[in-house]
């Protein structure tokens, strides 16, 4: 709300053309509105609240606001005008959708925004806007989000400081995917700390000593040479793997004990089974990471 208020002194005028990120968030909002309406029609209030929370926090705040900052801060022109109009429309409609769940905070923010009418309590419920649906924008920006998230996760895994840039290689075999990534390469660099960033169709051989992540349509590689102490990272992973294998062996032995299954309550057995599966997956992931580092 504070971010929006700093850019919305008055209602932005309609615009003739939207940027890709504007079309993306409007399309995601329309899909969320339709799904939330369906859940409310079934009186599934918890699921409706979850959908709206995921959209508001995970797409509007986490991604759209970050994407739009380059257009909004200190800039004028068509892109800035489109971003302001989109920000106003999306926040206004989202506050209406959230109003039944958190009426005091939504009313407070709405009253400070450019608005029509005395109160959200009597404002019109958001109506369907099928013209906002844009599968192409969802696909293109969705890929950028997934690649950026993968870069962040890989960097976090080896504890790269947030302000330290890292080389990133993205392999995207399909021309459409490469074009989407190249068009928004600046956002990937800024939000993922990826510099230099290379986006290629294919690579002859897998980069040595690099962490990898696979997302639909692309493979992401984070070379570690010069970024972290590879030997120290290998040692850390081996310690974690030893501990995970030890914990998994104890959990497996407990589950293999007929006496445990016979005496323990069903919920205790189920919890141990879930723990065993999580430890097995953790150990498998650590082995993959060690293989990627050549160890």
C-alpha beads as a LAMMPS data file, in Angstrom:
LAMMPS data file: protein, C-alpha beads

295 atoms
294 bonds

1 atom types
1 bond types

-500.0 500.0 xlo xhi
-500.0 500.0 ylo yhi
-500.0 500.0 zlo zhi

Masses

1 110.0

Atoms # bond

1 1 1 0.000 0.000 0.000
2 1 1 2.792 2.457 0.835
3 1 1 4.551 1.652 -2.422
4 1 1 1.344 2.247 -4.404
5 1 1 0.548 5.488 -2.604
6 1 1 3.931 6.923 -3.538
7 1 1 3.011 6.534 -7.227
8 1 1 -0.774 7.080 -7.202
9 1 1 -1.601 10.638 -6.213
10 1 1 -4.708 10.512 -8.415
11 1 1 -6.487 7.941 -10.540
12 1 1 -4.227 7.171 -13.523
13 1 1 -5.905 7.653 -16.898
14 1 1 -6.663 4.612 -19.083
15 1 1 -3.882 3.545 -21.415
16 1 1 -3.998 2.219 -24.953
17 1 1 -1.255 -0.365 -24.574
18 1 1 0.125 -2.435 -21.682
19 1 1 3.603 -3.790 -21.122
20 1 1 4.161 -7.546 -20.883
21 1 1 4.407 -7.515 -17.088
22 1 1 1.162 -5.499 -16.870
23 1 1 -0.682 -8.001 -19.054
24 1 1 0.734 -10.826 -16.944
25 1 1 -0.490 -9.527 -13.577
26 1 1 -3.916 -8.607 -14.964
27 1 1 -4.273 -12.114 -16.396
28 1 1 -3.172 -13.731 -13.127
29 1 1 -5.639 -11.538 -11.216
30 1 1 -8.528 -12.538 -13.471
31 1 1 -7.754 -16.238 -13.022
32 1 1 -7.484 -15.748 -9.262
33 1 1 -10.764 -13.815 -9.145
34 1 1 -12.581 -16.564 -11.054
35 1 1 -11.171 -19.306 -8.821
36 1 1 -11.914 -17.372 -5.624
37 1 1 -15.479 -16.691 -6.790
38 1 1 -15.940 -20.408 -7.392
39 1 1 -14.651 -21.250 -3.912
40 1 1 -16.853 -18.607 -2.282
41 1 1 -19.834 -20.021 -4.182
42 1 1 -19.109 -23.365 -2.509
43 1 1 -18.650 -21.651 0.885
44 1 1 -15.050 -22.877 0.876
45 1 1 -13.799 -19.756 2.612
46 1 1 -10.421 -21.185 3.589
47 1 1 -9.490 -22.094 0.017
48 1 1 -10.679 -18.710 -1.284
49 1 1 -8.531 -16.948 1.313
50 1 1 -5.536 -19.134 0.416
51 1 1 -5.860 -18.342 -3.302
52 1 1 -6.112 -14.611 -2.662
53 1 1 -3.190 -14.663 -0.230
54 1 1 -1.009 -16.539 -2.730
55 1 1 -1.831 -14.040 -5.462
56 1 1 -1.415 -10.927 -3.314
57 1 1 1.796 -11.982 -1.600
58 1 1 3.375 -14.338 -4.112
59 1 1 2.594 -12.637 -7.443
60 1 1 1.590 -9.022 -6.878
61 1 1 3.995 -8.129 -4.055
62 1 1 6.794 -10.615 -4.681
63 1 1 7.071 -10.186 -8.447
64 1 1 4.950 -7.495 -10.093
65 1 1 6.069 -4.708 -7.761
66 1 1 9.705 -5.645 -8.360
67 1 1 9.213 -5.919 -12.129
68 1 1 7.452 -2.553 -12.297
69 1 1 9.984 -0.520 -10.293
70 1 1 12.145 0.052 -13.357
71 1 1 9.174 1.671 -15.103
72 1 1 7.915 3.662 -12.136
73 1 1 10.907 5.200 -10.383
74 1 1 11.685 8.606 -11.811
75 1 1 10.336 7.818 -15.268
76 1 1 7.593 9.074 -17.534
77 1 1 6.256 7.840 -20.840
78 1 1 3.983 5.028 -21.967
79 1 1 5.572 2.270 -19.861
80 1 1 5.343 4.313 -16.646
81 1 1 1.756 5.343 -17.414
82 1 1 0.788 1.721 -18.084
83 1 1 2.458 0.551 -14.865
84 1 1 0.658 3.192 -12.770
85 1 1 -2.718 2.352 -14.307
86 1 1 -2.143 -1.370 -13.848
87 1 1 -0.963 -0.959 -10.255
88 1 1 -4.079 1.053 -9.400
89 1 1 -6.483 -1.375 -11.098
90 1 1 -4.912 -4.496 -9.616
91 1 1 -4.644 -3.135 -6.071
92 1 1 -8.197 -1.755 -6.163
93 1 1 -9.681 -5.054 -7.381
94 1 1 -7.561 -7.140 -5.013
95 1 1 -8.608 -5.066 -1.993
96 1 1 -12.242 -5.658 -2.928
97 1 1 -11.625 -9.401 -3.108
98 1 1 -9.806 -9.398 0.245
99 1 1 -12.347 -7.168 2.005
100 1 1 -14.562 -9.990 3.394
101 1 1 -11.504 -11.507 5.077
102 1 1 -9.564 -8.486 6.423
103 1 1 -12.052 -5.588 6.223
104 1 1 -10.292 -3.114 8.512
105 1 1 -6.926 -3.054 6.756
106 1 1 -8.446 -3.192 3.253
107 1 1 -10.769 -0.274 4.056
108 1 1 -7.885 1.761 5.474
109 1 1 -5.674 1.279 2.406
110 1 1 -8.554 1.795 -0.046
111 1 1 -9.545 5.106 1.562
112 1 1 -6.030 6.448 0.946
113 1 1 -6.006 5.346 -2.695
114 1 1 -7.819 7.152 -5.509
115 1 1 -11.301 5.576 -5.341
116 1 1 -14.992 5.998 -6.093
117 1 1 -17.689 5.680 -3.445
118 1 1 -17.827 6.012 0.336
119 1 1 -16.609 2.581 1.438
120 1 1 -15.385 -0.800 0.291
121 1 1 -18.275 -2.311 2.242
122 1 1 -20.690 -1.048 -0.430
123 1 1 -18.307 -1.070 -3.413
124 1 1 -19.065 -3.290 -6.385
125 1 1 -17.628 -6.800 -6.249
126 1 1 -15.064 -7.339 -9.055
127 1 1 -16.848 -8.527 -12.168
128 1 1 -15.398 -10.945 -14.753
129 1 1 -12.966 -9.402 -17.226
130 1 1 -12.218 -12.179 -19.728
131 1 1 -10.424 -9.642 -21.932
132 1 1 -7.643 -9.579 -19.325
133 1 1 -6.777 -13.254 -19.840
134 1 1 -3.447 -13.497 -21.666
135 1 1 -1.975 -17.026 -21.784
136 1 1 1.066 -15.820 -23.739
137 1 1 1.998 -13.233 -21.106
138 1 1 1.471 -15.798 -18.338
139 1 1 3.741 -18.281 -20.109
140 1 1 6.528 -15.795 -20.867
141 1 1 6.638 -14.080 -17.492
142 1 1 6.007 -17.378 -15.707
143 1 1 9.215 -18.761 -17.221
144 1 1 11.164 -15.689 -16.111
145 1 1 9.784 -16.094 -12.576
146 1 1 10.745 -19.786 -12.464
147 1 1 14.270 -19.148 -13.759
148 1 1 14.815 -16.251 -11.336
149 1 1 13.500 -18.330 -8.434
150 1 1 15.827 -21.199 -9.412
151 1 1 18.826 -18.833 -9.453
152 1 1 17.905 -17.497 -6.021
153 1 1 17.527 -21.008 -4.615
154 1 1 20.891 -22.137 -5.996
155 1 1 22.623 -19.056 -4.621
156 1 1 20.988 -19.565 -1.233
157 1 1 22.066 -23.193 -1.183
158 1 1 25.738 -22.231 -1.280
159 1 1 25.180 -19.100 0.827
160 1 1 26.166 -16.482 -1.755
161 1 1 25.759 -13.029 -0.121
162 1 1 22.772 -11.124 -1.587
163 1 1 24.928 -8.275 -2.906
164 1 1 27.464 -10.507 -4.630
165 1 1 26.724 -11.132 -8.344
166 1 1 27.213 -14.603 -9.766
167 1 1 27.681 -15.979 -13.256
168 1 1 24.596 -17.830 -14.500
169 1 1 24.070 -19.954 -17.586
170 1 1 20.519 -20.640 -18.793
171 1 1 19.960 -23.252 -21.501
172 1 1 16.609 -22.837 -23.271
173 1 1 16.248 -25.066 -26.379
174 1 1 13.017 -23.463 -27.637
175 1 1 13.229 -20.126 -29.449
176 1 1 10.103 -18.775 -27.728
177 1 1 11.549 -19.466 -24.296
178 1 1 14.886 -17.871 -25.185
179 1 1 13.146 -14.784 -26.524
180 1 1 11.087 -14.448 -23.326
181 1 1 14.199 -14.744 -21.157
182 1 1 16.244 -12.351 -23.292
183 1 1 13.447 -9.758 -23.323
184 1 1 13.432 -9.743 -19.510
185 1 1 17.134 -10.436 -18.970
186 1 1 17.502 -7.166 -17.079
187 1 1 14.924 -8.282 -14.523
188 1 1 16.655 -11.651 -14.111
189 1 1 19.990 -9.940 -13.508
190 1 1 18.534 -7.511 -10.989
191 1 1 16.282 -9.897 -9.073
192 1 1 18.479 -12.987 -9.290
193 1 1 21.900 -11.415 -8.822
194 1 1 22.895 -12.973 -12.149
195 1 1 25.807 -11.136 -13.715
196 1 1 27.061 -12.146 -16.181
197 1 1 23.942 -13.904 -17.483
198 1 1 24.171 -16.116 -20.573
199 1 1 21.049 -17.439 -22.297
200 1 1 21.835 -20.071 -24.941
201 1 1 20.072 -22.672 -27.061
202 1 1 22.353 -25.549 -26.086
203 1 1 25.651 -26.313 -24.419
204 1 1 28.214 -28.845 -25.599
205 1 1 28.900 -30.306 -22.181
206 1 1 27.592 -29.674 -18.717
207 1 1 29.564 -26.927 -16.927
208 1 1 32.062 -28.340 -14.433
209 1 1 31.616 -27.644 -10.743
210 1 1 28.252 -26.006 -11.222
211 1 1 24.961 -26.418 -9.420
212 1 1 22.000 -27.093 -11.681
213 1 1 18.242 -26.675 -11.550
214 1 1 15.621 -27.671 -14.103
215 1 1 12.454 -25.659 -14.708
216 1 1 9.856 -26.195 -17.449
217 1 1 11.528 -24.957 -20.633
218 1 1 15.023 -24.281 -19.309
219 1 1 18.031 -25.536 -17.371
220 1 1 19.824 -23.197 -14.983
221 1 1 23.519 -23.556 -14.083
222 1 1 25.379 -21.712 -11.343
223 1 1 29.167 -22.159 -11.811
224 1 1 30.895 -22.184 -8.432
225 1 1 34.490 -21.586 -9.508
226 1 1 35.489 -18.194 -8.141
227 1 1 32.133 -17.817 -6.386
228 1 1 32.642 -20.079 -3.382
229 1 1 35.378 -22.292 -1.991
230 1 1 34.490 -25.509 -3.822
231 1 1 36.548 -27.760 -1.553
232 1 1 34.912 -26.295 1.529
233 1 1 31.467 -26.678 -0.061
234 1 1 32.184 -30.335 -0.889
235 1 1 33.279 -30.945 2.692
236 1 1 30.116 -29.319 4.011
237 1 1 27.899 -31.400 1.728
238 1 1 29.681 -34.599 2.754
239 1 1 29.097 -33.819 6.416
240 1 1 25.429 -33.165 5.738
241 1 1 25.184 -36.372 3.702
242 1 1 26.790 -38.448 6.476
243 1 1 24.306 -37.060 8.980
244 1 1 21.331 -37.556 6.644
245 1 1 22.341 -41.165 5.883
246 1 1 22.796 -41.884 9.593
247 1 1 19.397 -40.406 10.469
248 1 1 17.777 -42.268 7.592
249 1 1 19.296 -45.592 8.654
250 1 1 17.912 -45.177 12.189
251 1 1 14.478 -44.251 10.864
252 1 1 14.489 -47.181 8.434
253 1 1 15.523 -49.602 11.213
254 1 1 12.696 -48.359 13.393
255 1 1 10.144 -48.888 10.645
256 1 1 11.547 -52.357 9.910
257 1 1 11.010 -53.372 13.524
258 1 1 7.743 -55.371 13.686
259 1 1 7.387 -54.475 17.346
260 1 1 7.332 -50.747 16.583
261 1 1 4.582 -51.110 14.005
262 1 1 2.605 -53.375 16.324
263 1 1 2.812 -51.209 19.451
264 1 1 2.949 -47.636 18.137
265 1 1 -0.245 -45.696 17.355
266 1 1 -1.042 -45.335 13.657
267 1 1 -0.313 -41.592 13.656
268 1 1 3.149 -42.198 15.136
269 1 1 3.936 -44.796 12.472
270 1 1 2.722 -42.420 9.751
271 1 1 4.871 -39.590 11.104
272 1 1 7.940 -41.845 11.113
273 1 1 7.209 -42.939 7.531
274 1 1 7.048 -39.296 6.462
275 1 1 10.317 -38.598 8.276
276 1 1 12.012 -41.567 6.589
277 1 1 10.868 -40.387 3.140
278 1 1 12.082 -36.831 3.805
279 1 1 15.490 -38.060 4.983
280 1 1 15.821 -40.336 1.941
281 1 1 15.025 -37.456 -0.402
282 1 1 17.471 -35.178 1.424
283 1 1 20.266 -37.729 1.069
284 1 1 19.508 -38.218 -2.625
285 1 1 19.614 -34.453 -3.183
286 1 1 22.958 -34.143 -1.403
287 1 1 24.435 -36.961 -3.513
288 1 1 23.297 -35.158 -6.682
289 1 1 24.923 -31.947 -5.516
290 1 1 28.206 -33.759 -4.836
291 1 1 28.084 -35.316 -8.312
292 1 1 27.552 -31.852 -9.815
293 1 1 30.701 -30.715 -8.009
294 1 1 32.666 -33.677 -9.336
295 1 1 32.884 -35.485 -5.994

Bonds

1 1 1 2
2 1 2 3
3 1 3 4
4 1 4 5
5 1 5 6
6 1 6 7
7 1 7 8
8 1 8 9
9 1 9 10
10 1 10 11
11 1 11 12
12 1 12 13
13 1 13 14
14 1 14 15
15 1 15 16
16 1 16 17
17 1 17 18
18 1 18 19
19 1 19 20
20 1 20 21
21 1 21 22
22 1 22 23
23 1 23 24
24 1 24 25
25 1 25 26
26 1 26 27
27 1 27 28
28 1 28 29
29 1 29 30
30 1 30 31
31 1 31 32
32 1 32 33
33 1 33 34
34 1 34 35
35 1 35 36
36 1 36 37
37 1 37 38
38 1 38 39
39 1 39 40
40 1 40 41
41 1 41 42
42 1 42 43
43 1 43 44
44 1 44 45
45 1 45 46
46 1 46 47
47 1 47 48
48 1 48 49
49 1 49 50
50 1 50 51
51 1 51 52
52 1 52 53
53 1 53 54
54 1 54 55
55 1 55 56
56 1 56 57
57 1 57 58
58 1 58 59
59 1 59 60
60 1 60 61
61 1 61 62
62 1 62 63
63 1 63 64
64 1 64 65
65 1 65 66
66 1 66 67
67 1 67 68
68 1 68 69
69 1 69 70
70 1 70 71
71 1 71 72
72 1 72 73
73 1 73 74
74 1 74 75
75 1 75 76
76 1 76 77
77 1 77 78
78 1 78 79
79 1 79 80
80 1 80 81
81 1 81 82
82 1 82 83
83 1 83 84
84 1 84 85
85 1 85 86
86 1 86 87
87 1 87 88
88 1 88 89
89 1 89 90
90 1 90 91
91 1 91 92
92 1 92 93
93 1 93 94
94 1 94 95
95 1 95 96
96 1 96 97
97 1 97 98
98 1 98 99
99 1 99 100
100 1 100 101
101 1 101 102
102 1 102 103
103 1 103 104
104 1 104 105
105 1 105 106
106 1 106 107
107 1 107 108
108 1 108 109
109 1 109 110
110 1 110 111
111 1 111 112
112 1 112 113
113 1 113 114
114 1 114 115
115 1 115 116
116 1 116 117
117 1 117 118
118 1 118 119
119 1 119 120
120 1 120 121
121 1 121 122
122 1 122 123
123 1 123 124
124 1 124 125
125 1 125 126
126 1 126 127
127 1 127 128
128 1 128 129
129 1 129 130
130 1 130 131
131 1 131 132
132 1 132 133
133 1 133 134
134 1 134 135
135 1 135 136
136 1 136 137
137 1 137 138
138 1 138 139
139 1 139 140
140 1 140 141
141 1 141 142
142 1 142 143
143 1 143 144
144 1 144 145
145 1 145 146
146 1 146 147
147 1 147 148
148 1 148 149
149 1 149 150
150 1 150 151
151 1 151 152
152 1 152 153
153 1 153 154
154 1 154 155
155 1 155 156
156 1 156 157
157 1 157 158
158 1 158 159
159 1 159 160
160 1 160 161
161 1 161 162
162 1 162 163
163 1 163 164
164 1 164 165
165 1 165 166
166 1 166 167
167 1 167 168
168 1 168 169
169 1 169 170
170 1 170 171
171 1 171 172
172 1 172 173
173 1 173 174
174 1 174 175
175 1 175 176
176 1 176 177
177 1 177 178
178 1 178 179
179 1 179 180
180 1 180 181
181 1 181 182
182 1 182 183
183 1 183 184
184 1 184 185
185 1 185 186
186 1 186 187
187 1 187 188
188 1 188 189
189 1 189 190
190 1 190 191
191 1 191 192
192 1 192 193
193 1 193 194
194 1 194 195
195 1 195 196
196 1 196 197
197 1 197 198
198 1 198 199
199 1 199 200
200 1 200 201
201 1 201 202
202 1 202 203
203 1 203 204
204 1 204 205
205 1 205 206
206 1 206 207
207 1 207 208
208 1 208 209
209 1 209 210
210 1 210 211
211 1 211 212
212 1 212 213
213 1 213 214
214 1 214 215
215 1 215 216
216 1 216 217
217 1 217 218
218 1 218 219
219 1 219 220
220 1 220 221
221 1 221 222
222 1 222 223
223 1 223 224
224 1 224 225
225 1 225 226
226 1 226 227
227 1 227 228
228 1 228 229
229 1 229 230
230 1 230 231
231 1 231 232
232 1 232 233
233 1 233 234
234 1 234 235
235 1 235 236
236 1 236 237
237 1 237 238
238 1 238 239
239 1 239 240
240 1 240 241
241 1 241 242
242 1 242 243
243 1 243 244
244 1 244 245
245 1 245 246
246 1 246 247
247 1 247 248
248 1 248 249
249 1 249 250
250 1 250 251
251 1 251 252
252 1 252 253
253 1 253 254
254 1 254 255
255 1 255 256
256 1 256 257
257 1 257 258
258 1 258 259
259 1 259 260
260 1 260 261
261 1 261 262
262 1 262 263
263 1 263 264
264 1 264 265
265 1 265 266
266 1 266 267
267 1 267 268
268 1 268 269
269 1 269 270
270 1 270 271
271 1 271 272
272 1 272 273
273 1 273 274
274 1 274 275
275 1 275 276
276 1 276 277
277 1 277 278
278 1 278 279
279 1 279 280
280 1 280 281
281 1 281 282
282 1 282 283
283 1 283 284
284 1 284 285
285 1 285 286
286 1 286 287
287 1 287 288
288 1 288 289
289 1 289 290
290 1 290 291
291 1 291 292
292 1 292 293
293 1 293 294
294 1 294 295
